[in-house]
Amino acid sequence: MIGYGANVGIVPISCNALFEEIKKKTDATHKYEVLFSMLEIYNEKVQDLLTDASKRPTGGLNVREHKTLGVYV
């Protein structure tokens, strides 16, 4: 997913492509906002990879479902 050196992963490739497109299309009439999250599912526990590991809940995050908005963490 991440990768380094010659083996760059899909996350950096996708991010670079996204920001290159934004750079090409940005002018006085357009403004872009990028929001993202990185979650890991391991041993049936969901973890937020953008949170400091020492501050993550030990049991993982709760996965819930809203009737109209769908599944969220």
N, C-alpha and C positions, 0 to 999 in steps of 0.2 A: 504494500500500500504506500509506504513512504519511500524507501530506497535511497541510496546514496551513490555518488560518483557516476560511473557508467550505467548503473542499474537504477536510474531514477524511477520512482514509483508513480502510480496513477494519480495520487493526490497532488504532488508538485507539478506534474505535467498538466493536469486539469486547471490548477490555480494559475499557472503561467499563461495558459491559453486564454483563460477568462480575463485576466488583467491586460493582456495584449490587445484583446478585442475592445475592452473598455477604453484603453489608451487611444486606439484608432478612432473611436466614435465620440470621444468627449469633446464638446465645444461649449459655447456660452448658453446654448439652449437645452443641453442634456446634462443631467447629473445622475450618477449611479451610486447605489448603496449596496454593499455586499455583506450578507450575514451568513454564517455557517456554523455548524457544530460537528464535532468528531466524537462518535460514540463507539465503544468497544463492547461486544457481547462475548464473554468468556465464562465458561462454567455456569451458564444461565444467569450471569450477573451483568447488568448494563452499567458501564462506567463512562463518565465524561472525560475525554482525554485532554480537554483544554483547562481542566481544573487541576491544581497541584495535587499530586498523588497522596500527600499526607492529609489533605482536607476532604478527600472523597469518602462518602459513606461506606462503611465496611460491608454492608449487605447489598450494595449496588443501588441503582436508581429505580424508582417505580415506573412501570410501563402501564399507562392507563388508556382508556378509550372514551372519547366524547361522542355523543349521539350524532352530532352534525359535523364536528371538526375532524373526527377520526382518531387515530392512535397518536399518542404523544408521550414523551418522557419527562 
